[in-house]
Amino acid sequence: MTSDEARDLFGDAIEGTLDPAQKDALDAALAADPELREELEAYRAVVGGAARLANEDEPAPDLLHGVQSRLRKRSRGRFYRDRFAEQARPRSVLPLLAGILVALLAAAAWMATQSFIVIEAPPGRGTSGDASSGTGQ
């Protein structure tokens, strides 16, 4: 068995699904080549580590804040100046309230100038005591 053929059997050897003839051939190849034996052990370590990661119940750490903070520091503030990297400072609402108040006062002044009602007498009618007032005798 060649080294490449033996490497193709590493997955089956770790899972334990080799038939007896393949197992004997792999064992002979491993006994003859110490480098191949080291590769199998490294492969077993990788597969075992991946299996342990899949079985862990603890959540993955949140690395976003730390990474963005370091990038912001190294870039001297050019990158990641956003709400995820830092807590946003509370902003003053006073300018907003002042703007709303000015808008309301302007709207009230405009409405006040538009609401004057001018009452005029109809043309051609007199006001008091003349003959055309419609009180005929």
Buried (B, 14 or more C-beta within 10 A) or exposed (E): BEEEEBBEBBEBBBEEEBEEEBBEBBBEBBEEBEEBBEBBEEBEEEBEEEEEEEEEEEEEEEEEEEEBEEEBEEEEEEEBEEEEBEEEEEEEEEEEEEEEEEEEEEEEEEEEEEEEEEEEEEEEEEEEEEEEEEEEE
